Amino acid sequence: MTDNNFIRNTVRNLFHIMIFKDKLEKIKNEINPEFQKLINYAWLNQTYYTDLLLVYVNGFFEQNILNWNKTNKNKLNPHVIGPGVEGHSEDTHYAFINKYRHEFLTSVPYQEYLKKIEWSNKKEDQIRIQNLADFEESTIHLEMLIYLKIWEADLVIKKFYELSRMINGENYDWYFKISNSNRDSNSTGTRQEIIRNKIRDKLKPYSEKIFQLLKNSYCPQLRNSIAHSKFSFQGRNIHLNNFIEGDPRSQLKTMTFDKWVEIFHSTIVIYNSYIKINNAINDFYGKIAMENDNVLLIRITEKNNKQYVLPVEYRTKWKDWNYKQIK
């Protein structure tokens, strides 16, 4: 047995980790055509032909370059492309999520799994069922970590936000910024404000199914409960300890494990679609670039609405993009 197989089987034995293929397929088959519709809308409604490319290459305003320009003769444009710190963070978490979603995918139908944990009067069955219940709780702990890694990820939120702007015929936002504190005066909004108001609600006119998927998957109260460890397991239920009477966004007192499975699998489908959209954008513009000497123009829209274009170069060997150096 290889070291990787040993680790994988050890983890399986410890946690009984599973993503149920039948549940993923059901959600995916219904949602994939809807995501394709959104990409088509973005392509048709974008205000410049490479705004979608900016979603992939992560165009952003780097404030530190302005400070550098104060003391250096050669001035640099603070509108940059590339992964940035958010991209490197995404690579780290992607490696973890990707291993989970591929290595612990099971073909065992979810309904068949549920039969294994049905109550039985037989003592030997009760021991087996209790062991499965313990494994299930451990699984959910790990899945909650993945849930946070997806819904807290700056770049995931940013790219869906920018995509929603393309779909609604708005310019690419170079100055996107998630609020880190109440003192932020120039931010786009908090994570939950952006996800609910500037992604989910703005996509509703274009896909009711995507709207519902996001609404059912992203729950701020659940997210806060996980992040602050304010929950407990009792039976096959998650009890949330952050219920607030009178707060319409904090009305959940309990959630069944079955409901959690639905939320988690929906989140994984959204994440899979996010990866697929990223790759599709890069492939699409890569083909266009190769028909144009590997060079395309991207548009900068400054805060004062001043606009100009800069050339970017596609490197076919690595399938990536850089600003083209003008000699």
JOFENZI-V348196 format. One record per residue. N is the residue number from 1. D_CENTER is the distance of its C-alpha to the mean C-alpha in Angstrom with 2 decimals. Layout:
BEGIN
n: {N;N}
d_center: {D_CENTER;D_CENTER}
END
This chain:
BEGIN
n: {1;2;3;4;5;6;7;8;9;10;11;12;13;14;15;16;17;18;19;20;21;22;23;24;25;26;27;28;29;30;31;32;33;34;35;36;37;38;39;40;41;42;43;44;45;46;47;48;49;50;51;52;53;54;55;56;57;58;59;60;61;62;63;64;65;66;67;68;69;70;71;72;73;74;75;76;77;78;79;80;81;82;83;84;85;86;87;88;89;90;91;92;93;94;95;96;97;98;99;100;101;102;103;104;105;106;107;108;109;110;111;112;113;114;115;116;117;118;119;120;121;122;123;124;125;126;127;128;129;130;131;132;133;134;135;136;137;138;139;140;141;142;143;144;145;146;147;148;149;150;151;152;153;154;155;156;157;158;159;160;161;162;163;164;165;166;167;168;169;170;171;172;173;174;175;176;177;178;179;180;181;182;183;184;185;186;187;188;189;190;191;192;193;194;195;196;197;198;199;200;201;202;203;204;205;206;207;208;209;210;211;212;213;214;215;216;217;218;219;220;221;222;223;224;225;226;227;228;229;230;231;232;233;234;235;236;237;238;239;240;241;242;243;244;245;246;247;248;249;250;251;252;253;254;255;256;257;258;259;260;261;262;263;264;265;266;267;268;269;270;271;272;273;274;275;276;277;278;279;280;281;282;283;284;285;286;287;288;289;290;291;292;293;294;295;296;297;298;299;300;301;302;303;304;305;306;307;308;309;310;311;312;313;314;315;316;317;318;319;320;321;322;323;324;325;326;327}
d_center: {34.17;31.87;30.24;26.76;28.14;29.88;26.77;24.78;27.69;28.30;24.80;25.19;28.56;27.42;24.34;24.61;20.89;19.83;17.19;19.45;19.56;21.41;18.86;16.01;18.47;19.55;16.22;15.31;18.81;18.64;15.30;15.34;18.26;16.59;13.70;16.62;18.46;15.86;16.07;19.81;19.94;18.11;20.60;23.52;22.79;21.64;24.47;24.83;24.53;22.12;19.76;17.13;17.93;17.22;13.57;13.57;16.03;14.54;17.69;18.41;21.57;22.83;25.27;26.90;28.34;30.42;31.95;32.67;34.32;36.76;38.58;38.20;40.18;37.57;34.99;31.38;29.02;26.32;23.91;22.25;19.73;17.97;15.29;16.79;16.16;12.43;12.31;14.54;12.53;9.45;12.16;13.47;10.61;9.75;13.47;13.46;10.73;12.27;15.68;14.98;13.64;16.60;19.37;19.27;18.98;22.20;24.30;26.03;25.55;24.21;27.49;29.45;27.66;28.49;32.12;32.19;31.56;33.97;36.74;39.98;43.35;43.95;43.70;42.29;39.53;38.76;38.23;35.88;33.95;33.72;32.41;29.69;28.85;28.62;26.35;24.13;23.80;22.94;20.26;18.66;18.87;16.79;14.26;14.04;13.27;10.30;9.24;9.67;8.07;4.54;5.93;8.13;6.52;8.62;7.63;4.09;6.40;9.21;8.61;8.04;10.97;12.99;12.59;13.92;16.69;17.66;17.96;20.12;22.29;21.45;21.70;18.92;18.53;19.46;19.75;16.32;16.34;14.70;17.67;18.55;21.76;24.09;26.02;23.48;25.30;23.44;19.79;17.65;17.13;15.64;12.02;13.18;15.42;12.95;10.53;13.76;16.19;14.78;11.99;12.92;16.65;16.96;15.60;18.05;21.05;19.50;18.04;19.06;17.28;13.78;14.91;16.05;13.06;10.91;14.07;14.63;11.30;10.66;13.99;14.85;17.94;16.35;13.82;16.99;19.04;16.96;16.62;20.38;21.53;23.17;23.37;25.75;26.26;29.38;30.14;27.10;25.71;23.37;25.35;23.49;25.73;24.35;25.98;27.59;30.38;30.31;26.66;25.08;21.55;22.89;24.94;23.51;26.03;25.06;22.60;23.77;22.22;22.10;19.99;17.58;17.45;16.57;13.71;12.30;12.87;11.37;8.02;8.54;9.64;6.72;4.79;8.31;8.70;6.18;8.35;11.33;11.19;11.09;13.97;15.77;15.97;17.36;19.78;20.93;21.81;23.16;25.69;26.69;27.19;29.39;31.55;31.99;33.03;29.44;29.28;27.41;27.48;24.66;25.48;25.34;25.55;26.82;26.92;30.46;29.34;31.18;29.79;30.56;29.25;28.82;28.87;26.15;27.07;25.31;26.21;26.61;27.11;23.71;21.92;20.88;22.07;24.33;26.48;29.79;32.64;35.45;38.86}
END
